[in-house]
């Protein structure tokens, strides 16, 4: 790293930290001051005596460090800020740079150096801290848009106070700004704005160690509640995949960093979030995202005993924050402690809940758990630069694991979406407004407010309309116990595509309505079908597309997630489509399954799933209960899903009976469903 510092005084970039050690490749410009944060690393080696450190008080290293500081401070703008791209003021460059410069200043002071270099750093720190702490600056406008950068600036301000004999700010001002960030940088849902939306990489890996450090230095009372609320939200945003021992993110939630499996690095040099372990006594659930103390002990033992040379760090992965914080981190959670936290994930401890949370940009995060499944979705405001998506994000089963899952990788974009004619719009990448109803469909008289959704543990429905108006699209969702109903409607003419991101694992099979199959590992194909049935182990999931065969394209994407590969299933249709997802009974004794729910106005909604015919085909079903009776003709064989809402003539019905008859009137099957209220 030192040898890559440009050391030719005759070139304009004398002192520039070349070599690509820090920041992405596309950010390796000579005006990006973030690259220069490694002055803190060079200064540490200059100032700290260790048996294994031959660079302690190294004159050549000090010369390169002084050149680097000279170049670094020359980039500071007139207002005290630092640039990142194209010479413009950058909150990130100024905020993170404050800590790097303060560490370098402290290290040089430990060497007893009083020179032009330390003076440059002192003046720079004073001006940068004043710029950052200015309450009228844009980065303090509520709501605070980018939490991690402001948190980093507060760390920098605190470090400036610690290393300068006469700091540019005082503790009272820093404490007041910490309170302000806690009040304005966190969405009511619990996550930190990045910007506005969720992002695990910045929320946890970057910001959480800063929060932990601020807590150790200030003991600010607002920090622990801040982390507690964050972890309450994040326990809904990860899922355990059965039989794998792994946790997986719900990618559709995250706006900036691509997410897949939950990574908990054992290697200290990769563990950027290590200092978050400070928070464990106050917020034990933080263990969810940390390696265990046993894993750390083993990794360190392996490092000490290995006969191999020390692994050289890959360029771009040499964050100075890793060593700054890693050496301060306490022991992590034990395996027993982390296992206990994982065991309390809401999807494992409850089979019935609805959780609707709001972001700060009018977006909504909906988590629904029912006995057969858990679904996480995002609706509302969408920004074009977001990696996150809208609509259904992940559908998971406690028995089968992940069934549907999207990505937040723009280079490998997959997800539940409806594309309009000629790709005019995508429900996955557009803004919409949602309303909720205590009814099977969007009955205006049964509308419920967002806070009431949390109280719904039985059937409710949702309508989401494009912000461009109903002529573009309206979608509907029904949250049944045994699965979901999705309805899409557009007034645009032309062929639309409904995409389902179905995850297939080794041994999984899709069966179509004609009996043909598609297995994991098969090449893509086109089929005509009215349904798809995913078989995994002993379980089955039905995707019913309606009474008529539709053109369906199945494409393996190569995107691995949750122990399988996402397959893009594209269904062609015009104007309207209804997709019913049903978790089928493992060993059905009858030719159908049913469920029933009572709404607050007394109506009863019933959903009946008809299986393909056995020896006899069902041609008629009779629905009956106390105070009601309804008959439905079934002209077509095969999987069918039927929903009805009935207003009983009298109250008191506790069950619904569904009888199935053949064409000659003989009884074929009978099921009884308890009416849930």
N, C-alpha and C positions, 0 to 999 in steps of 0.2 A: 504494500500500500504506500509506504514511504517512497519507494523507488519510482512509483508512478506519478509522484508530484512533479509537475513541470518545473525544472530547475535551471532553465536557460533564461537569464535576466534580459536577454535581448528580444524575447517574444512577448506579445501582449498578455498571454495567459500564464506568465510566470507565477508559480504558486498554486495553479489550478490542480485539484485532486483528480487527475485523469485515471484511466484504467477501468472505469465502470464498476467500482466497488459498492456503490450505494445508489439506489434509485433505479427505476426501470430503464431499459435500453433507450426507449424513445424520449427519455428525460435527460439524457447525457449531453446537456448543452452547457456552454461556459457561463451562461447567465443564470443557471439554476443554482441558487445558493444552498439548496438542500444537500447537494452533493458534498458540500464543504463541512457538513456536520461531523465528519470523521476527524476533524481537528481534535475533538475530545478523546478519540482513541489514541492518536499519536501522543497527545499530552500525557495520557495515563502511563504509557510505556516510558516516556521521558522521566516521569516523576515518581514512579513506584519501584522500589527496590525489591527484587525477588531473586532467588537463586537461579531461576530459569529465565530471567529477563536480562539479556546482555545489552539492552538498549537503555538501561537506566543511566541518566545524565549523558546520553550519547550526543556528542557535538554534531555529527552529520544529521541525526534525526531532528535535533533541535533546530538546525538550520532550515530543514524542509518544513518543519512545523511553523516557524516564523514566516517563511515565504507563504505558506498556506493561509495563515491568519491575515497576512497583509492582503492577499488576494480576496479572501472571504469578506473582510470588512470594507474593501473597496466597492463591493456590490451593494452596500446599504444605500437605500434611497433617501432623498432629502427629508422625507417625513419620519424616518426612523425604521420603516419596514424593510423587508428583504424580498427580492423577486424570486419567482420559481419558473414561470414561463414568460418569454418575450419581454422580460424586464419590468413586468408589472408587479405591484404590491401583492404579496401572498401571505394570507393568514398562517397557512401551514409552515411556510419557510421561516416566518418570523417567530412563530410560537415554538416549534421544535428547535429552531436555531438558538433560542434563548438558553435552553438547558445545555446544549452542546458548548456554547461559548462560556457559560458559567462554569462548567466542568473544566474546560481548558484553562480558564483564568485561575481557578482554584489550584489546579495541578502546577501551573507555572509559579504561582505564589508559594507553593510548598517547596519548590526548588530554590526559592529565594531570588527569583529573577524579577528585577524591576527594570523594565525596558520599554522601548517603543511598542513592542508586541502586547505587553500587558495593558499599556495605556489604550491601544487601539481596541482591545477587547472590552475594557471598562467603559469607554465612551459608547461603543456599539451597544453593549448591554443596557446602559442607561437610556439610550434613545429608543431602542426596540421595546423595552419594557414600558416606556411612556406611551409609545404608539399603541401597544396592545391594551394597556389599562385605560385608555381613553373611553369613557362611557358613551361618547357620542359616535364611536366608530361603528361601521356597518355590522361587524361581527357580533355586536351586542344587541342588535335589533331583535326584539322578540317575535316569534320564538327563535331561539338560537338555532341556526340552520345546521351547523357542522360541529357536533358536540366534541369529537375527539380532538379537533384542532384548538378549540377554546380551552379544554382541559389541559392540553399540552402547554398552552400559554400561561395558565395559572401555575403549573409546575415551574415553568421558566421564571415567572415573576417571583415565586417563592425562593428559587435558587439564587436569583439576583439579590434578594434581600439577605440571603445567607452569606454570600461570598463578597459582597461589597460592604465596605465599612460604613458608607452612607448610601443606603439603597435608594433607588428611584421611587419606590413605593413602600408603604408600611403594612404591617400585619392586618390592621383594621380594614384597609382597602382590599387586600387579598381575600380576607374572610367574607367581606360583603359581596365580592364578585363570585366566590364559590357558592354562596347562597343564591345569587342571581342565576348562575348556570343550572343549579339543581332545580330551580323553579321554572326555568324557561327552556332548558335543553332536553327535557325528557317528555315524551309523548304521554298522554293520559294512559295509553296502553301499557307503558312501562319501559319501552326501549328508548335509546338515545338517538337523536336526529342525525342522519348521515346521508344526504341532507333530508331532513324530515323523516325518511323511511328507516326501516330496520337494516342493520348490517352487522353480522357477527364479527367479521374481521376487524372493523373499526370499533364497534361497541365493546367487544371483549378483549381481543388480542392487543389493541392499541390503547383504548381508553381505560380499561379496567386497571392495568398496572399504575397508570397515572392517578386514578382515584385512590388506589391503595397507598401510593406514596404520599399524596396529599393528606390522607387520613393519619398516617404515621407522623407527619410533620405538624399538622394543625389540630388534629382531633376535632375537626369540624362536625357538628352534630347532624348536619343534613346529608352527609355522605353515606352512612349506613342505610338509612331509609331509601336513598336513591338506588343503591345496589339491590336491596331487598325487592323493590318493585321491578327492577330489571329482571331478576332471576325468576320472579313469579310469572312474568310473561314468557321468558325463554323456556320454561319447563313445558310449554305447549308447542314450542317451535322445533323440538327434536323428537325423534321416534326411535325406539329400539326395534331392530329387525330380528324376528324370532330365529333362534338357532345360530346366530352369527356372533353374538357378543358385541356388536357394534351399534353405535348411535349414529343416526343420519339427520342432517339438517333438512328442513322443508325449504328447498331453494327458492320457491316463488316469493318468499317473504323478503329476500335480501336484495338491496339496491345497488351495491357497489362491488363487493368481492364475490367471486364465484364460489359457491358452497356445494359440498357433497357430504362425505363422511365427516363426523366430528373428530378432529385431529387433536390428540393430547400428547404433545411431544415428550419423550423421555429424555432425549438428549438436551443437555443444558444449553448448548449453542443454538438450538432451534426453538427454545421455549421462550418466546417473547412475552408471554403472559404470566411468567413465573411469579412476579411480585403480587399477583392477585391472591396468592395464598395467604397474604396478610389478612384478608377479609374473612377467612374461614371461621374464626371464633364467633364473629358477629352474624355472618350469613353462610351457614354450612352448605347450602345448596350450590354455592360457587364451585364445590368439588366436582360437580357434573362435568366441568370443562377442563379439569386439571389431571395431570398424571398423578399416580399414587406415590407415596413415599417409598413403597417397596420397589416400584419401577425405577424411581430415581436412584435408589441405592444400588440396584443391579446395574443400571447404565453407568454409574460412576465407577463401580467395581470393574466392569468390563473395560472401561477406558484406562484405568490404572494398570490392569493386568495384560492388556493387549500388546503383543510384540510388534504390531504394525506401526508405521509412522503415523503421527497425528494427522487426521484428515484435514486437508486444506479446505477452508470454507469457500463455497461457490461465490463468485462475484454476484453483486446485487443482494445477497442475503446477509450482509454484514451490518445489520442494524446496530448503531451504537447503543440504542436503548437496551439491547439484549444483555450486554455486559454491565451496563449501568445498574440495571434493576436485578438481574439474575443473582448477582453476588449478595444482594440484600434480602433475597427471598427466604422465608422460613421453610420448615418442612411442610410437605403437602399432606393431603388427606391419606389416611390408610386405605387399603383396598376395601376393608370392611365398611369404612365410613362412606366411601364413594358408592359402593354397591347399595348401601342403605338409601342414599339420595336417589339413585336410579330407580330403585324399587318404589319410590313415592311419586314417580311421574304420573300426572293426572290420567293419562290414557291407560295406565295399569291399575290405578286404585279406584276408578269409577267407570261404569259402563253407560252412564247417562249424565251428560251436561251439555250446555250450550254457553259459549263464551264469545261475546261480541265486544271488541275493543276498538277504540278510535285512535287514529293518528292525528297529527297536527296539520295535515293538509287535506282534511276531509276524506281520508281513506279509512276503510273498515277492515278489520281482521276478524274473521269468523272461524271458530273452532267448534265442531259439533261431534260429540261422542254418543254413539248409540250401541246397543249390544253387539251388533254385527260389524261396526266400523268406526273409524275416526276420519273426519275430513277437515282439512285446513284450507281456507280460501282467502283471497284478498280482493276487495272491491273498492271502487271509488277513484280517486285522483291518481293519474298516472303521468309521469314525466318521461319524455322520449329518451333521455339519457339513462333512465333506470334499467338495471339488469333484472329487477324484480318484475313480476307479471301480474295480471289480474285474472279473475275467475278462480276455478278450482286449482289448488296448488299440489296437494298430495291426498290420495285416498289410501287408507291403511286399515288392515284387519288385525285384531289381536291374535287370531289363529294363523292367518296366511301371510301376514306382513304387508309390504307395500304392493298395491295393485296398480294405481295410477300415480305418476310423478313427473313433474316438469323440471326443467333446468333453469338456471339464471345465467347461463353462459351464452352470450350473443353469438359466439362462433359455433355453437351446437345447440341452437334454440329448439326446445321441445316443450310442449305443454298442452293442456286442455284449452282449445280455442275454436272459435267459429270464424272462418274467413268469408267475407262477403264476395259477391260476384266480382271476378277479375281482381281479387285481392284488395278491393276498395277499402276494407276495414278489417280489423282483427279485434275480437272481444278480449284477447289476451294483452293487447297493447293499445288500450284506449280507456278513457275515463267513463264512468257510469255512476248513476245514483241508485241506491238500493232502498227498498221499503220491505217491511216484514209483516206477516199476517198470521193470526191464529185461525188458520183455515187451510184447506187442501190446496186452494189456488188463491190468487190475489183478490180476495173479496174485500172491497173497500170498507164494508161495515165491520170487518174483523181485523183492521189494521192495528198493529201494536207498535209502540215506541221502541227505539233501540234498547233502552235499559231493560225493557220487559223481556227481551230475547233471552237473557241470562236465566230467566225463570222457566223457560220452556224445556222440558225434558221429554216431551212427546212430539207429535207431528206439528211442524209449522212450515210456512212457505216464505219464499223471498221472490221479489221481482226487482230486476236491475235493468235500468233503461239507459241507453247510450246518452252521453251529454250532448251528442249531436242531434238527439231527438228520436222518437220511435220509428221514424222512417228508416233509420239506419238499423237499429236492432233493439229488441226487448228480450230478455232472458228470464226464465223462471226456474226456481229450485224448490223441490219438496224434500224435506228431511224426515224420511220414514225410519222405522226401526231396522228394517231389513235391507235398506239401500236408499238410493237417491233417484229423484225424477228431475230431469233437465229438459226444459223447453226453450226453443229458440224461434224467434219470428222476426222477419224483416219485410219491408215493403219494396226493397230493391229487387229488380227482375234479373234473373240469371242464376247460374249454378253456384251454389255455396259449398263449402267444405267444412265438415265437422271433424276435428282432430281429437283423438283419444291417445294419450301417452301411456300405453299399457306396458307394464314391466313384465318381462318374461325371464324366468330363472331356468336353470338346467332341469329338464323333466317337465316343464310347463307345456300345456297344449291349449290351443284355441280351437274350438269346434264350431262350425258354421251350421246354418239351418238345414243344409242339404246333407249333413253328416260328415262332410270332408273336414280335414284338420290342418292345422299349422302348428309346428313345434318350434321350440327354441333352437336356433341354429339354422332354420330353413332360410332360403333366399326369399326376398320379397315377392309378393304376387298380388294379383287382382282377383276378387271373388264377387259373386252376387249372393247376398245373404240378407236375412231380416234379423239376425241375431248372431252374437258371438258369446261363447261360454269359455271362460278361463278355468282350466283345471290345474290345481296345484296341491300335491299331496292328496289328501282325502276331501279337499274343499273345492267348491265351484262358485264362480261369480258370473252372473248373466248380464250381458249388455244387450238389451232389447231395443231394436231400431224401428219398431212399428210393424204393421201388418204386411208391408210389401218389401220385396227384395230391393236392395240398393247396391250400387257399385261401391265396393270397399277396397281400398289399397292398403296393404300392410308392408311396412318398410323397416327393417332393422336399422337402427341409427348408429350403432357403435358406441352410444353413450351409456356407460356403466353407472349404475346407481343401486344402492340398497341390495347388493348381491345379485343383480341381474342386469339385463340390457333393455333400455327403453325402445319399444317398437312404436313407430308412428302409424296409427290406424286412421286413415282418412276416409270419411263417408261423404259421398256426393249427394246433394239434394237441392231442391229449390224452395224458397220462401219459408218453410217451416220444418222443424224436426223435433221429435221427442225421443230422448234416450233414457231408458229406465235401467238403472243398475240395481241388481238384486243379488244378495248373498243367499244362495240356495242351501236348503237343508242338506246335510251330508248324506243321510240315508233315509230319504223320504218314504214313508209308508203309504202316503196318499198321492194322488195325481196333481196336487196343488198345495200351495201354502198361502196363508192370509194373515193380515194384521188389521187392527181397528183402533181408532183414537176418537175421543170425545173432545169437542172444542167448548170454549166458554159459553157459547150461545146454545149449547145442547145438541148441535149437529154432530153426526158420527161419520167419520171418513174411513173408508175401507179400501185396502189394496190387496188384490188377489193375483197371484202368479200361477199361471197354468203351465204344466209341464207338457212336453210332446206326448202324443198318444201312445198308450201301451197296447193292450189287446183291443181296447175300444177307444174311440175318439170322443172327446167331450164336445157336445153341441150346444149345451145350455147349462147355466148355473143359476141357482136360486140363493139369494142372500136374505136371511131372516133374523129377527130378534124381537124383543119386546117392543111393540108399537111400530114395527116397520117390516116391509118385505119388498124385495126388488129382484127382477129377473133380467138376465143378460144372455142374448144369443151369441154363440161363437161360431161363425161360419168357417173359420180357417183352423187347421191343426197347427201344432208346433208351440214353442214358447210364446206366451202372451202375458201381458201385464195390464190389469184393469183396475181403475180407480173409480170410486163413486163416493159422493157425499149425500147422506140421507138425513132428513129431519124427522125423527120419530114422532108418532102421533101422541105418545105418552112417554114420560121419563121413566127411568129406572132400569133400562137395559144394561146388563153387565157383560154380556157376551154376544157375539155374532156367529151364526152358523152359516156355512157355505156348503151347499150340496151341488154336486155335478151329475149331469144326466147325459146319456148317449142319445143318438138321434131317435132311437125307438122308445125313449122314455125311461129306460132302466137306469137305476142309480149306479154310478161309478165310484164316487168318492165323496167323503164328507169331512170337513175340518171345522173346528170351533176356535175362535180367537177371542181372548179377553179384551174388552174395550178399555184402553188406557186413558186416564184422565189427567 
